[in-house]
């Protein structure tokens, strides 16, 4: 019984570490996005198609990032179910 408790604590610590790291990366990416948008709005040399391409790229990146987070969260839930925690 003690082994399950230890494994659950390890899993919780690992999940909390992942969540904190992921949130830090998200904050950095959002800050960069704000800086880039400011630079792009001031860049008169950048055509509208280029701005749309960058916006599409950012949208796809966010969707992929969110999907990755969902996969990781689902994996943690499956491990908890397997452990019976």
Secondary structure, 3 states (H helix, E strand, C coil): CHHHHHHHHHHHHHHHHHHHHHHHHHHHHHHHHHHHHHHHHHCCCCCHHHHHHHHHHHHHHHHHHHHHHHHHHHHHHHHHHHHCC
